[in-house]
Amino acid sequence: QYIVFGALAAVALQAAYHFLALWLNRDEVSNATRRLVAAGGLGYFIFVTAFYVYASAGALPITAASIAPVEVVRRAEQISPYEVSFQGRMEFARDALKIVRDYPLVGLGGGGWNALYHRYQSSLYWTTETHNHFFQTWVEAGTIGFLALLGVWVSFVVLLVRFWRRRSGEGVRSSVTGAAVGALALGLHSAFDFDLSLPALSFLLFAIFGAIRGVAAEALAAAPAAGTAPVAATSTAPATAAAEAKSGSKVGKSGWTPFRQVLQKGNHPAPATPAWLITAAVIGLAAGLALLLPARNFYAAGNVGAMGARALLNKDLETAKRCYTEAHRLDPFTASYAADLAQIYAAESVAEDDAVKHYRAIKLAREAARAEPYNARVRAVLVNVYLVLREPLLAAEEAEALLAADPMLASSYELAAAARVEAARYYLRLGKADLARPLLRPVDDLVREMEKKGIEVTPKFRLYQGAIDTIAGRLAEAQKHLEEAARQRDTEFEAKAWLALALGLAGDARRSGELASELREKSPEFHELYEALRKESSSWPSSR
């Protein structure tokens, strides 16, 4: 109800302001009356401001402190080019220029920064915006869009300069100047923040542009240049009367003067609307209406998808599958619906040994990858889908795509190494050692890349690194990496299963047996893994 009341109040106040302005513009309204209205408006503003400050200071002392001069001084003292937030935004800008270098002409398209910035970032950070509207436009619309945006601002500034150099009424000059200061401040701030990514602020800015353009153009057409004598005023009453008599619009049939004409009586009659402007408005309205159906579908998909997520958390797979299927139908462009649906089908295919669901999961996973190829979270889900489906080759391909999409996350390297292990084991089980050999190369390239980017090499990565070395027969390196992984609780028992195998292959039967006994007592699950690996190892290069 507050929203409704607020909207009604806003409409009423806007209408009152509009009609008051039209009335004050009439010739018969004296300057004294105008000054009286201005003084009343200023007094009302001062009263409301004083009341707000008084009420805030009384109810919330912290509010009074936040607007006190000492707080303003403190905030001002923090302004520095070395401030963490400012440095971060400069880094965003540098990374944006890297993208522009690779996509210079037409850019990536809408949402391009959010989709691709992980591949270009200099350090690990999370942001959906560049915090610079000009560079965001450059990334997403390319140099063509960037120059178009600059052209808008340059033409706006040129218009202001031309307007300020002309004679015009002080009221018009003050109004245009005040609006221009607001527009310029918004534009300047958008170079350091994502103001104009918010639709409301973009609408406001371009509304200000349009208002200034209309007022300034009229003033430029009517006012002489600065330094020239003003043209003597001539009476327009006869011409106006003749025009009104000709049009028959001065007095209606009932004998009453139309309300709009009464309000606009004076020197500013309402201009005729050009036909092209009406056509453009109709086309724009039609285009907006055409977007209603897809907008409705996307909104409905979001609601149904949220229901599916809740059902999945409650382990209600049937409801989750039904919701995600509907969400994917309504919005095939959002990859998460297809990816989550693929997870459900993958789990069911394994539990039920259902080939139809198996291939259905693969189809959905591929659709998700096509919909958002640079979405690292979706790629990570798809790696796990393929691992659950026991499709190690697809998992390895997806892991490499994940690593390319987000090379700043340690988990990307972990999944890439894990997928190499599973794919190598798969090929060796099939007796295709030549295909497994490239996967068993040392992962030093990944380690160097992690160190170059300042990413800590995690115990889980060391686990998979040791597993690859064990399969390949680099047993000394394998023991070192697996012992490091075994010291961490999260990877302890899995690392010990691989370490027991590596020790056995190296001929250290005593230590291998001790670890196997420990696994049998403390973690039967990983003891089974050790036994399975021991049987597989007969076909590995390390056994030859």
Secondary structure, 3 states (H helix, E strand, C coil): CHHHHHHHHHHHHHHHHHHHHHHHCCCCCCHHHHHHHHHHHHHHHHHHHHHHHHHHHHHCHHHHHHCCHHHHHHHHHCCCCCCHHHHHHHHHHHHHHHHHHHCCCCCCCCCHHHHHHHHCCCCCCCCCCCCCHHHHHHHHHHHHHHHHHHHHHHHHHHHHHHHHCECCCHHHHHHHHHHHHHHHHHHHHCCCCCHHHCHHHHHHHHHHHHHHHHHHHHHHHHCCECCCCCCCCCCCHHHHHHHHHHHCCCCCCCCCCCHHHHHCCCCCCCCCCCHHHHHHHHHHHHHHHHCHHHHHHHHHHHHHHHHHHHHHHCCCHHHHHHHHHHHHHHCCCCHHHHHHHHHHHHHHHHHHCCHHHHHHHHHHHHHHHHHCCCCHHHHHHHHHHHHHCCCHHHHHHHHHHHHHHCCCCHHHHHHHHHHHHHHHHHHHHCCCHHHHHHHHCCCHHHHHHHHHCCCCCCHHHHHHHHHHHHHHCCHHHHHHHHHHHHCCHHHHHHHHHHHHHHHHHHCCHHHHHHHHHHHHHHCHHHHHHHHHHHHHHHHCHHHC
